[in-house]
Amino acid sequence: MEMISDGLLLLGGFVAFSGALGVLRMPDFYSRLHPAGTADTLAQLLVIGGLVLRHLDSTGDSLLVVGKLIAISVLLMVTTPTATHAISRAAHLSGLAPWTRRSTDLEEQEESP
Amino acid sequence: MNAELLAALLVLGGALLAGIRSVLGPTFYDRVLAVNVFGTKAVMLLAIIGFIGDRSGFLDIAILYGLINFIATVALLRFVESGRYSS
């Protein structure tokens, strides 16, 4: 049980870090949505699952903390995709154009002469 | 090294990267997305810190932070779309 919760915590930390790295390094707003929306949802599920297992392992009977952790997990699982969808919808309605290879080529051609 | 501490450091590093994107971000929507990611990371970090220090009160703060994060994102987007907060 201890090893499983350790593995879940470390995997969740790794997924959270790599999702943030994707948000920093992706070339375009619409491609940044993907690590922001999916990696965070998975990372909080793994981290909070690890914490629940660790708490059940150490004390055993205090179910209030487990209930709070599950409430946090359900809350984040509902609100994170909803917020990502709202941001992408607002950007699309405001006319933000997606990044393509062709549009950057055109920009370079316009800038070069 | 303790696994909780290592996971907390990884989540903190991810929050730092999201903070860098929120400062750099070329458009407004990049910044809102990065702040939203930062808030999710902060909720995870609060839960882990509550377990490291053995204080269950941090979980209440984490729930509150998650709710405020969602409301703040939706309110910012509404304000930018229509120019005012209430419909």
Backbone of each chain as ProteinMPNN parsed JSONL, in Angstrom:
{"seq_chain_A": "MEMISDGLLLLGGFVAFSGALGVLRMPDFYSRLHPAGTADTLAQLLVIGGLVLRHLDSTGDSLLVVGKLIAISVLLMVTTPTATHAISRAAHLSGLAPWTRRSTDLEEQEESP", "coords_chain_A": {"N_chain_A": [[0.834, -1.207, 0.0], [1.921, 1.237, 0.808], [3.945, 1.487, -1.116], [2.431, 1.613, -3.436], [1.03, 4.025, -3.081], [3.186, 5.794, -2.991], [4.149, 5.466, -5.632], [1.918, 6.404, -7.091], [1.842, 9.083, -6.263], [4.346, 10.06, -7.184], [4.094, 9.598, -9.939], [1.923, 11.245, -10.477], [3.053, 13.755, -9.873], [5.022, 13.84, -11.873], [3.415, 13.845, -14.208], [2.059, 16.255, -13.821], [4.203, 18.08, -13.958], [5.157, 17.647, -16.584], [2.914, 18.349, -18.057], [2.777, 21.098, -17.513], [5.172, 21.837, -18.669], [4.543, 21.331, -21.34], [2.591, 23.318, -21.669], [4.244, 25.521, -21.527], [5.98, 25.16, -23.731], [4.677, 24.603, -26.161], [3.762, 25.595, -29.547], [1.581, 27.272, -30.045], [-1.605, 28.795, -29.268], [-3.902, 27.092, -29.414], [-2.753, 24.578, -29.435], [-1.618, 24.586, -26.957], [-3.781, 24.219, -25.345], [-4.213, 21.515, -25.109], [-2.242, 20.034, -23.394], [-2.848, 21.538, -21.106], [-5.531, 20.995, -20.529], [-5.861, 18.154, -20.378], [-3.631, 16.911, -19.058], [-3.595, 18.042, -16.513], [-5.997, 17.155, -15.419], [-5.575, 14.386, -15.256], [-3.325, 14.396, -13.586], [-4.17, 15.503, -11.133], [-5.962, 13.527, -10.39], [-4.255, 11.314, -9.996], [-2.488, 12.255, -7.967], [-4.232, 12.869, -5.832], [-5.444, 10.422, -5.496], [-3.211, 8.959, -4.598], [-2.776, 10.286, -2.161], [-5.141, 9.643, -0.8], [-4.88, 6.855, -0.543], [-2.577, 6.792, 1.055], [-3.502, 8.057, 3.366], [-5.541, 6.308, 4.212], [-3.928, 4.161, 4.776], [-2.336, 5.046, 6.92], [-3.903, 6.08, 9.176], [-6.594, 5.1, 9.081], [-9.385, 5.245, 10.153], [-10.465, 7.811, 9.994], [-12.734, 9.243, 8.19], [-13.459, 11.712, 7.266], [-11.404, 13.263, 6.179], [-10.801, 11.767, 3.922], [-13.197, 12.067, 2.548], [-13.112, 14.828, 2.044], [-10.908, 14.936, 0.341], [-11.831, 13.446, -1.845], [-13.89, 15.116, -2.579], [-12.43, 17.37, -3.449], [-11.184, 16.207, -5.67], [-13.349, 15.495, -7.364], [-14.421, 18.032, -7.78], [-12.3, 19.349, -9.148], [-12.195, 17.688, -11.368], [-14.566, 18.276, -12.629], [-14.418, 21.087, -13.03], [-11.985, 21.779, -14.359], [-11.915, 20.774, -17.178], [-14.183, 22.197, -17.993], [-13.453, 24.899, -17.676], [-11.306, 24.999, -19.478], [-12.647, 24.491, -21.869], [-14.285, 26.758, -21.932], [-12.374, 28.782, -22.207], [-11.237, 28.125, -24.701], [-13.437, 28.383, -26.363], [-14.043, 31.096, -26.094], [-11.727, 32.195, -27.22], [-11.912, 31.227, -29.82], [-14.288, 32.424, -30.691], [-13.488, 35.046, -30.622], [-11.911, 35.207, -32.824], [-9.288, 34.269, -33.035], [-6.653, 32.967, -34.879], [-5.725, 29.621, -35.798], [-2.438, 28.132, -35.556], [-0.54, 27.381, -38.386], [1.74, 25.613, -40.564], [1.787, 26.798, -43.009], [0.857, 29.427, -42.653], [2.913, 30.601, -41.151], [4.985, 30.416, -43.01], [4.015, 32.144, -44.973], [4.057, 34.543, -43.543], [6.802, 34.839, -43.149], [7.607, 35.138, -45.799], [6.37, 37.512, -46.394], [7.726, 39.19, -44.708], [10.372, 39.011, -45.563], [11.127, 40.25, -48.195]], "CA_chain_A": [[0.0, 0.0, 0.0], [2.853, 2.371, 0.866], [4.636, 1.618, -2.4], [1.459, 2.041, -4.456], [0.746, 5.458, -2.916], [4.39, 6.504, -3.447], [4.177, 5.463, -7.099], [0.872, 7.295, -7.607], [2.246, 10.478, -6.028], [5.446, 10.447, -8.077], [3.571, 9.652, -11.31], [1.125, 12.46, -10.587], [3.963, 14.895, -9.958], [5.646, 13.854, -13.206], [2.424, 14.261, -15.215], [1.804, 17.684, -13.627], [5.341, 18.842, -14.456], [5.253, 17.575, -18.043], [1.827, 19.149, -18.606], [3.163, 22.517, -17.465], [6.218, 22.014, -19.684], [3.844, 21.45, -22.61], [1.971, 24.643, -21.739], [5.283, 26.514, -21.789], [6.783, 24.965, -24.927], [3.901, 24.417, -27.393], [3.953, 26.783, -30.386], [0.349, 27.941, -30.447], [-2.591, 28.763, -28.192], [-4.792, 25.927, -29.495], [-2.034, 23.366, -29.04], [-1.384, 24.646, -25.509], [-4.976, 23.774, -24.633], [-4.254, 20.076, -24.893], [-1.627, 19.677, -22.113], [-3.491, 22.203, -19.972], [-6.811, 20.384, -20.176], [-5.858, 16.712, -20.079], [-2.595, 16.489, -18.116], [-3.957, 18.442, -15.163], [-7.059, 16.287, -14.91], [-4.963, 13.111, -14.867], [-2.359, 14.58, -12.497], [-4.846, 15.639, -9.833], [-6.532, 12.23, -10.027], [-3.187, 10.457, -9.469], [-1.963, 12.781, -6.704], [-5.214, 12.753, -4.757], [-5.563, 8.981, -5.235], [-2.09, 8.576, -3.743], [-2.98, 10.809, -0.807], [-6.212, 8.862, -0.173], [-4.309, 5.559, -0.146], [-1.655, 7.012, 2.176], [-4.271, 8.359, 4.578], [-6.196, 5.073, 4.66], [-2.897, 3.281, 5.296], [-1.72, 5.492, 8.177], [-4.803, 6.173, 10.318], [-7.6, 4.057, 8.932], [-10.811, 5.393, 10.427], [-10.967, 9.17, 9.841], [-13.256, 9.304, 6.826], [-13.74, 13.09, 6.864], [-10.319, 13.712, 5.304], [-10.976, 11.087, 2.639], [-14.315, 12.716, 1.873], [-12.668, 16.122, 1.52], [-10.022, 14.699, -0.81], [-12.652, 13.044, -2.992], [-14.604, 16.325, -3.018], [-11.494, 18.166, -4.258], [-10.944, 15.531, -6.947], [-14.541, 15.632, -8.208], [-14.526, 19.446, -8.147], [-11.331, 19.659, -10.205], [-12.518, 16.937, -12.584], [-15.651, 18.976, -13.33], [-14.158, 22.479, -13.403], [-10.842, 21.994, -15.26], [-12.32, 20.734, -18.589], [-15.148, 23.257, -18.3], [-12.734, 26.155, -17.849], [-10.546, 24.922, -20.723], [-13.597, 24.65, -22.959], [-14.732, 28.152, -21.984], [-11.282, 29.612, -22.749], [-11.063, 27.874, -26.137], [-14.597, 28.93, -27.06], [-13.902, 32.548, -26.149], [-10.666, 32.527, -28.173], [-12.405, 30.954, -31.171], [-15.274, 33.441, -31.055], [-12.835, 36.335, -30.835], [-11.258, 35.212, -34.123], [-7.87, 33.924, -32.972], [-6.426, 31.98, -35.93], [-4.801, 28.555, -35.422], [-1.107, 28.172, -36.158], [-0.233, 26.35, -39.381], [3.043, 25.779, -41.208], [1.634, 27.671, -44.155], [0.719, 30.837, -42.267], [4.224, 31.152, -40.78], [5.734, 30.609, -44.249], [3.548, 33.374, -45.61], [4.556, 35.701, -42.797], [8.226, 35.019, -43.43], [7.753, 35.675, -47.148], [6.02, 38.927, -46.409], [8.727, 39.992, -44.018], [11.736, 38.941, -46.106], [11.577, 41.188, -49.24]], "C_chain_A": [[0.863, 1.249, 0.0], [3.526, 2.605, -0.482], [3.683, 2.086, -3.485], [1.191, 3.542, -4.333], [1.964, 6.298, -3.305], [4.431, 6.599, -4.957], [3.134, 6.393, -7.687], [1.259, 8.76, -7.433], [3.329, 10.913, -6.993], [4.97, 10.547, -9.514], [2.719, 10.901, -11.515], [1.98, 13.707, -10.671], [4.627, 14.998, -11.314], [4.669, 14.334, -14.272], [2.124, 15.75, -15.081], [2.944, 18.522, -14.206], [5.401, 18.812, -15.978], [4.103, 18.32, -18.707], [2.157, 20.63, -18.603], [4.271, 22.813, -18.467], [5.606, 22.136, -21.076], [3.179, 22.806, -22.765], [3.027, 25.697, -22.053], [5.848, 26.387, -23.196], [5.994, 24.851, -26.225], [3.868, 25.71, -28.219], [2.741, 27.697, -30.492], [-0.645, 27.885, -29.294], [-3.432, 27.496, -28.221], [-4.071, 24.626, -29.192], [-1.66, 23.403, -27.558], [-2.592, 24.187, -24.717], [-4.897, 22.297, -24.263], [-3.51, 19.626, -23.63], [-2.315, 20.325, -20.925], [-4.758, 21.466, -19.552], [-6.68, 18.954, -19.697], [-4.847, 16.341, -19.006], [-2.963, 16.876, -16.693], [-5.027, 17.545, -14.575], [-6.491, 14.946, -14.455], [-4.075, 13.29, -13.645], [-3.074, 14.729, -11.154], [-5.485, 14.329, -9.408], [-5.473, 11.325, -9.402], [-2.715, 10.932, -8.098], [-2.965, 12.564, -5.568], [-5.52, 11.287, -4.468], [-4.441, 8.479, -4.342], [-2.268, 9.056, -2.321], [-4.068, 10.035, -0.071], [-5.677, 7.519, 0.306], [-3.394, 5.718, 1.063], [-2.419, 7.278, 3.466], [-4.974, 7.117, 5.109], [-5.182, 4.121, 5.271], [-2.45, 3.709, 6.691], [-2.708, 5.474, 9.337], [-5.965, 5.195, 10.233], [-9.034, 4.502, 9.091], [-11.347, 6.807, 10.198], [-11.437, 9.389, 8.412], [-13.539, 10.726, 6.367], [-12.683, 13.6, 5.897], [-10.439, 13.062, 3.935], [-12.122, 11.703, 1.854], [-13.933, 14.057, 1.286], [-11.789, 15.943, 0.293], [-10.825, 14.309, -2.039], [-13.466, 14.23, -3.503], [-13.713, 17.213, -3.865], [-11.318, 17.543, -5.635], [-12.123, 15.695, -7.893], [-14.7, 17.074, -8.686], [-13.567, 19.789, -9.283], [-11.675, 18.929, -11.493], [-13.679, 17.569, -13.338], [-15.165, 20.325, -13.859], [-13.011, 22.648, -14.391], [-11.217, 21.854, -16.734], [-13.319, 21.823, -18.954], [-14.447, 24.59, -18.526], [-11.93, 26.151, -19.145], [-11.456, 25.11, -21.926], [-14.062, 26.098, -23.084], [-13.654, 29.048, -22.586], [-11.155, 29.412, -24.255], [-12.235, 28.428, -26.932], [-14.494, 30.445, -27.176], [-12.838, 32.954, -27.162], [-11.147, 32.319, -29.604], [-13.408, 32.008, -31.614], [-14.632, 34.799, -31.288], [-12.01, 36.357, -32.109], [-9.773, 34.956, -34.078], [-7.601, 32.779, -33.942], [-5.477, 30.893, -35.441], [-3.49, 28.677, -36.175], [-0.993, 27.063, -37.183], [1.149, 26.63, -39.941], [2.954, 26.819, -42.316], [1.565, 29.141, -43.76], [2.06, 31.415, -41.838], [5.096, 31.337, -42.014], [5.32, 31.905, -44.936], [4.061, 34.606, -44.885], [6.027, 35.946, -43.081], [8.429, 35.597, -44.832], [7.398, 37.153, -47.204], [7.081, 39.778, -45.74], [10.041, 40.076, -44.788], [12.042, 39.97, -47.205], [11.636, 42.641, -48.765]], "O_chain_A": [[0.578, 2.208, -0.717], [3.664, 3.74, -0.94], [4.066, 2.864, -4.358], [1.13, 4.251, -5.337], [1.817, 7.378, -3.876], [4.708, 7.661, -5.513], [3.405, 7.095, -8.662], [1.04, 9.58, -8.324], [3.256, 12.002, -7.562], [5.372, 11.455, -10.242], [2.772, 11.539, -12.566], [1.681, 14.618, -11.442], [4.784, 16.093, -11.856], [5.031, 15.13, -15.139], [1.951, 16.441, -16.085], [2.706, 19.539, -14.858], [5.666, 19.839, -16.604], [4.272, 18.869, -19.796], [1.86, 21.341, -19.564], [4.318, 23.897, -19.048], [6.068, 22.927, -21.898], [3.191, 23.388, -23.849], [2.746, 26.661, -22.764], [6.173, 27.403, -23.811], [6.578, 24.987, -27.3], [3.938, 26.802, -27.656], [2.871, 28.814, -30.995], [-0.537, 27.015, -28.43], [-3.659, 26.882, -27.178], [-4.695, 23.665, -28.742], [-1.409, 22.354, -26.964], [-2.464, 23.807, -23.553], [-5.438, 21.873, -23.242], [-4.095, 18.886, -22.838], [-2.368, 19.735, -19.846], [-5.031, 21.326, -18.36], [-7.315, 18.57, -18.714], [-5.158, 15.539, -18.125], [-2.679, 16.127, -15.758], [-4.988, 17.208, -13.392], [-6.87, 14.427, -13.405], [-4.066, 12.437, -12.758], [-2.645, 14.155, -10.152], [-5.555, 14.031, -8.215], [-5.736, 10.65, -8.407], [-2.557, 10.13, -7.178], [-2.594, 12.13, -4.477], [-5.823, 10.934, -3.328], [-4.671, 7.676, -3.438], [-1.954, 8.335, -1.374], [-3.954, 9.79, 1.13], [-5.976, 7.086, 1.419], [-3.418, 4.9, 1.983], [-2.04, 6.791, 4.531], [-5.004, 6.89, 6.319], [-5.515, 3.358, 6.177], [-2.211, 2.863, 7.553], [-2.4, 4.913, 10.388], [-6.286, 4.53, 11.218], [-9.858, 4.172, 8.238], [-12.563, 7.0, 10.204], [-10.635, 9.686, 7.526], [-13.834, 10.938, 5.191], [-12.999, 14.279, 4.921], [-10.214, 13.707, 2.911], [-12.035, 11.848, 0.634], [-14.356, 14.406, 0.183], [-11.9, 16.694, -0.676], [-10.547, 14.775, -3.144], [-13.711, 14.348, -4.704], [-14.156, 17.755, -4.877], [-11.302, 18.246, -6.645], [-11.943, 15.994, -9.074], [-15.062, 17.321, -9.836], [-13.953, 20.433, -10.258], [-11.48, 19.463, -12.585], [-13.775, 17.421, -14.557], [-15.456, 20.682, -15.001], [-13.047, 23.577, -15.199], [-10.872, 22.745, -17.511], [-13.317, 22.321, -20.08], [-14.792, 25.329, -19.449], [-11.868, 27.166, -19.839], [-11.099, 25.793, -22.885], [-14.217, 26.613, -24.191], [-13.95, 29.953, -23.366], [-10.987, 30.373, -25.006], [-12.053, 28.894, -28.056], [-14.813, 31.017, -28.218], [-13.01, 33.936, -27.883], [-10.843, 33.114, -30.493], [-13.392, 32.441, -32.766], [-15.15, 35.613, -32.052], [-11.458, 37.399, -32.462], [-9.051, 35.374, -34.983], [-8.241, 31.731, -33.852], [-4.514, 31.198, -34.737], [-3.425, 29.238, -37.269], [-1.318, 25.914, -36.884], [1.67, 27.738, -39.815], [3.875, 27.603, -42.544], [2.134, 30.0, -44.434], [2.343, 32.581, -42.114], [5.866, 32.295, -42.085], [6.16, 32.665, -45.418], [4.452, 35.59, -45.513], [6.463, 37.087, -43.234], [9.305, 36.436, -45.042], [8.007, 37.939, -47.931], [7.32, 40.922, -46.128], [10.753, 41.076, -44.694], [13.132, 40.542, -47.177], [11.996, 43.529, -49.537]]}, "seq_chain_B": "MNAELLAALLVLGGALLAGIRSVLGPTFYDRVLAVNVFGTKAVMLLAIIGFIGDRSGFLDIAILYGLINFIATVALLRFVESGRYSS", "coords_chain_B": {"N_chain_B": [[14.67, 10.145, -0.145], [11.577, 11.684, 0.678], [8.46, 10.658, -0.719], [6.197, 12.258, -0.897], [7.299, 14.808, -0.596], [8.9, 14.985, -2.864], [6.975, 14.815, -4.896], [5.616, 17.177, -4.303], [7.606, 19.041, -4.909], [7.858, 18.61, -7.671], [5.301, 19.38, -8.583], [5.41, 22.034, -7.809], [7.469, 22.966, -9.457], [6.143, 22.678, -11.93], [4.116, 24.575, -11.555], [5.687, 26.845, -11.553], [6.594, 26.87, -14.214], [4.159, 27.279, -15.546], [3.631, 29.807, -14.552], [5.665, 31.259, -15.798], [4.789, 31.081, -18.464], [2.418, 32.525, -18.203], [3.409, 35.065, -17.835], [4.866, 35.489, -20.19], [3.056, 34.978, -22.294], [1.696, 35.47, -25.546], [-0.935, 36.243, -26.321], [-4.051, 37.346, -24.769], [-5.6, 35.141, -24.06], [-3.795, 33.077, -23.741], [-2.617, 33.859, -21.353], [-4.797, 33.678, -19.558], [-5.278, 30.931, -19.681], [-2.853, 29.945, -18.655], [-2.937, 30.946, -16.051], [-5.11, 29.54, -15.103], [-4.113, 26.902, -15.187], [-2.061, 27.238, -13.322], [-3.616, 27.647, -11.015], [-4.855, 25.131, -10.714], [-2.586, 23.565, -10.208], [-1.872, 24.771, -7.808], [-3.941, 23.962, -6.124], [-3.454, 21.193, -5.987], [-0.922, 21.293, -4.773], [-1.545, 22.446, -2.311], [-3.07, 20.381, -1.156], [-1.107, 18.376, -0.925], [0.743, 19.637, 0.776], [-0.789, 19.909, 3.072], [-0.823, 17.232, 3.826], [1.873, 16.733, 4.302], [2.496, 18.422, 6.481], [0.651, 17.396, 8.229], [-1.867, 18.623, 8.63], [-5.206, 18.877, 8.434], [-6.727, 21.033, 7.809], [-5.811, 22.375, 5.627], [-7.018, 21.204, 3.46], [-9.568, 22.268, 3.267], [-8.925, 24.857, 2.499], [-7.909, 24.242, 0.013], [-10.186, 23.321, -1.391], [-11.667, 25.705, -1.433], [-9.924, 27.321, -2.909], [-9.952, 26.051, -5.397], [-12.635, 26.457, -6.201], [-12.723, 29.297, -6.306], [-10.852, 29.732, -8.289], [-12.06, 28.661, -10.608], [-14.363, 30.301, -10.8], [-13.121, 32.781, -11.138], [-11.831, 32.465, -13.623], [-14.027, 32.114, -15.394], [-15.355, 34.527, -14.971], [-13.456, 36.412, -15.871], [-13.335, 35.728, -18.613], [-15.956, 36.267, -19.394], [-16.043, 38.987, -18.944], [-14.217, 39.903, -20.844], [-15.441, 39.071, -23.206], [-17.962, 40.414, -23.308], [-17.619, 42.899, -22.155], [-18.62, 43.61, -19.714], [-19.444, 42.585, -16.32], [-21.907, 41.516, -15.383], [-24.89, 40.049, -16.754]], "CA_chain_B": [[13.8, 11.32, -0.109], [10.161, 11.376, 0.866], [7.74, 10.728, -1.993], [5.315, 13.434, -0.87], [8.11, 16.009, -0.81], [9.336, 15.01, -4.269], [5.8, 15.171, -5.703], [5.342, 18.608, -4.085], [8.591, 19.821, -5.666], [7.523, 18.521, -9.096], [4.122, 20.218, -8.838], [5.852, 23.421, -7.684], [8.17, 23.299, -10.704], [5.131, 22.869, -12.967], [3.468, 25.871, -11.333], [6.639, 27.884, -11.979], [6.57, 26.94, -15.682], [2.905, 27.929, -15.94], [3.784, 31.227, -14.259], [6.476, 31.858, -16.871], [3.927, 31.245, -19.636], [1.443, 33.596, -17.964], [4.074, 36.357, -18.033], [5.301, 35.621, -21.584], [1.999, 34.666, -23.243], [1.48, 36.551, -26.508], [-2.313, 36.742, -26.322], [-4.74, 37.354, -23.478], [-6.13, 33.813, -23.738], [-2.672, 32.317, -23.201], [-2.43, 34.208, -19.946], [-5.892, 33.115, -18.761], [-5.05, 29.483, -19.61], [-1.731, 29.674, -17.753], [-3.378, 31.206, -14.68], [-5.97, 28.423, -14.738], [-3.218, 25.773, -14.895], [-1.406, 27.571, -12.052], [-4.57, 27.418, -9.932], [-5.004, 23.69, -10.505], [-1.361, 23.12, -9.542], [-1.889, 25.264, -6.427], [-4.845, 23.107, -5.349], [-2.724, 19.938, -5.703], [0.163, 21.591, -3.841], [-2.134, 22.644, -0.984], [-3.441, 19.075, -0.607], [0.108, 17.65, -0.529], [1.333, 20.315, 1.935], [-1.591, 19.516, 4.222], [-0.425, 15.903, 4.276], [3.244, 16.764, 4.828], [2.461, 19.006, 7.803], [-0.406, 16.717, 8.982], [-2.926, 19.561, 8.984], [-6.298, 18.632, 7.482], [-7.386, 22.287, 7.471], [-5.379, 22.816, 4.305], [-7.913, 20.674, 2.417], [-10.654, 23.251, 3.094], [-8.378, 25.954, 1.695], [-7.777, 23.747, -1.358], [-11.527, 23.344, -2.007], [-12.023, 27.105, -1.671], [-9.082, 27.846, -3.979], [-10.447, 25.506, -6.666], [-13.87, 27.152, -6.569], [-12.435, 30.683, -6.682], [-10.123, 29.679, -9.555], [-13.027, 28.472, -11.697], [-15.197, 31.496, -10.919], [-12.309, 33.881, -11.663], [-11.62, 32.254, -15.056], [-15.26, 32.382, -16.137], [-15.663, 35.961, -14.884], [-12.544, 37.127, -16.774], [-13.727, 35.512, -20.01], [-17.2, 36.994, -19.612], [-15.739, 40.421, -18.998], [-13.563, 40.228, -22.108], [-16.363, 38.871, -24.32], [-19.068, 41.366, -23.412], [-17.255, 44.199, -21.65], [-19.139, 43.867, -18.362], [-19.46, 41.362, -15.537], [-23.233, 40.917, -15.236], [-25.557, 39.962, -18.056]], "C_chain_B": [[12.333, 10.892, -0.04], [9.395, 11.56, -0.448], [6.809, 11.93, -2.043], [6.089, 14.703, -1.186], [8.542, 16.132, -2.265], [8.168, 15.381, -5.187], [5.466, 16.647, -5.548], [6.319, 19.47, -4.864], [8.291, 19.789, -7.16], [6.337, 19.416, -9.433], [4.492, 21.695, -8.748], [6.627, 23.872, -8.92], [7.205, 23.512, -11.857], [4.408, 24.192, -12.809], [4.374, 27.016, -11.766], [6.642, 28.027, -13.496], [5.29, 27.61, -16.179], [2.954, 29.427, -15.649], [4.61, 31.946, -15.308], [5.62, 32.077, -18.115], [2.919, 32.366, -19.423], [2.097, 34.971, -18.078], [4.394, 36.565, -19.512], [4.148, 35.772, -22.561], [1.657, 35.748, -24.237], [0.058, 37.099, -26.498], [-2.894, 36.703, -24.912], [-5.176, 35.945, -23.074], [-5.042, 32.886, -23.252], [-2.493, 32.593, -21.716], [-3.528, 33.619, -19.082], [-5.702, 31.607, -18.598], [-3.937, 29.16, -18.627], [-2.119, 29.925, -16.303], [-4.29, 30.087, -14.191], [-5.146, 27.189, -14.382], [-2.511, 25.986, -13.555], [-2.345, 27.307, -10.868], [-4.783, 25.954, -9.647], [-3.79, 23.113, -9.785], [-1.353, 23.565, -8.081], [-2.808, 24.425, -5.557], [-4.153, 21.79, -4.987], [-1.649, 20.167, -4.663], [-0.38, 21.786, -2.423], [-2.511, 21.315, -0.352], [-2.199, 18.326, -0.124], [0.728, 18.291, 0.713], [0.546, 19.999, 3.205], [-1.236, 18.141, 4.74], [0.973, 15.896, 4.853], [3.238, 17.318, 6.257], [1.424, 18.385, 8.726], [-1.452, 17.705, 9.504], [-4.05, 19.382, 7.973], [-7.031, 19.92, 7.133], [-6.995, 22.825, 6.114], [-6.307, 22.317, 3.212], [-9.087, 21.609, 2.187], [-10.184, 24.425, 2.238], [-8.26, 25.518, 0.243], [-9.115, 23.752, -2.082], [-11.906, 24.779, -2.377], [-11.225, 27.68, -2.836], [-9.543, 27.337, -5.338], [-11.702, 26.214, -7.131], [-13.579, 28.571, -7.049], [-11.716, 30.737, -8.023], [-11.087, 29.558, -10.732], [-13.864, 29.737, -11.911], [-14.406, 32.649, -11.542], [-12.081, 33.723, -13.159], [-12.866, 32.619, -15.851], [-15.598, 33.863, -16.107], [-14.759, 36.776, -15.805], [-12.973, 36.971, -18.223], [-14.996, 36.259, -20.341], [-16.945, 38.469, -19.789], [-15.094, 40.782, -20.327], [-14.534, 40.092, -23.272], [-17.36, 40.016, -24.445], [-18.723, 42.741, -22.87], [-17.85, 44.533, -20.307], [-19.306, 42.538, -17.648], [-20.825, 40.714, -15.468], [-23.958, 40.976, -16.571], [-26.659, 41.017, -18.163]], "O_chain_B": [[11.923, 9.885, -0.617], [9.651, 12.503, -1.196], [6.643, 12.552, -3.092], [5.622, 15.563, -1.933], [8.554, 17.224, -2.833], [8.332, 16.155, -6.131], [5.082, 17.306, -6.514], [5.94, 20.502, -5.417], [8.443, 20.798, -7.848], [6.353, 20.125, -10.439], [3.968, 22.518, -9.499], [6.474, 25.003, -9.38], [7.403, 24.41, -12.675], [4.115, 24.865, -13.797], [3.904, 28.03, -12.282], [6.686, 29.139, -14.021], [5.323, 28.409, -17.114], [2.394, 30.227, -16.398], [4.317, 33.085, -15.673], [5.705, 33.127, -18.753], [2.595, 33.088, -20.367], [1.416, 35.948, -18.388], [4.223, 37.664, -20.04], [4.209, 36.553, -23.511], [1.349, 36.866, -23.823], [-0.135, 38.305, -26.651], [-2.319, 36.116, -23.995], [-5.131, 35.59, -21.896], [-5.305, 31.997, -22.441], [-2.25, 31.682, -20.925], [-3.253, 33.112, -17.995], [-5.932, 31.062, -17.518], [-4.051, 28.212, -17.85], [-1.679, 29.197, -15.414], [-4.258, 29.722, -13.016], [-5.435, 26.507, -13.399], [-2.374, 25.06, -12.757], [-1.91, 26.799, -9.834], [-4.884, 25.552, -8.488], [-3.923, 22.289, -8.879], [-0.885, 22.831, -7.21], [-2.51, 24.192, -4.386], [-4.24, 21.321, -3.852], [-1.467, 19.344, -3.766], [0.238, 21.352, -1.452], [-2.306, 21.12, 0.846], [-2.215, 17.714, 0.944], [1.189, 17.582, 1.608], [1.124, 19.841, 4.28], [-1.327, 17.885, 5.941], [1.252, 15.145, 5.787], [3.889, 16.763, 7.142], [1.312, 18.789, 9.884], [-1.868, 17.636, 10.66], [-3.882, 19.694, 6.794], [-7.882, 19.91, 6.244], [-7.719, 23.617, 5.512], [-6.387, 22.927, 2.146], [-9.563, 21.744, 1.06], [-10.913, 24.925, 1.381], [-8.483, 26.32, -0.665], [-9.189, 24.138, -3.249], [-12.396, 25.043, -3.475], [-11.76, 28.429, -3.653], [-9.533, 28.079, -6.319], [-11.834, 26.541, -8.31], [-14.113, 29.007, -8.069], [-11.929, 31.66, -8.809], [-10.949, 30.265, -11.731], [-14.053, 30.188, -13.04], [-14.932, 33.4, -12.363], [-12.126, 34.705, -13.899], [-12.791, 33.336, -16.849], [-16.077, 34.408, -17.102], [-15.219, 37.719, -16.45], [-12.981, 37.941, -18.982], [-15.124, 36.824, -21.427], [-17.532, 39.125, -20.65], [-15.379, 41.841, -20.887], [-14.485, 40.879, -24.217], [-17.586, 40.532, -25.539], [-19.477, 43.684, -23.107], [-17.621, 45.628, -19.792], [-19.31, 41.484, -18.283], [-20.92, 39.487, -15.49], [-23.682, 41.836, -17.408], [-27.335, 41.101, -19.188]]}, "name": "protein", "num_of_chains": 2, "seq": "MEMISDGLLLLGGFVAFSGALGVLRMPDFYSRLHPAGTADTLAQLLVIGGLVLRHLDSTGDSLLVVGKLIAISVLLMVTTPTATHAISRAAHLSGLAPWTRRSTDLEEQEESPMNAELLAALLVLGGALLAGIRSVLGPTFYDRVLAVNVFGTKAVMLLAIIGFIGDRSGFLDIAILYGLINFIATVALLRFVESGRYSS"}
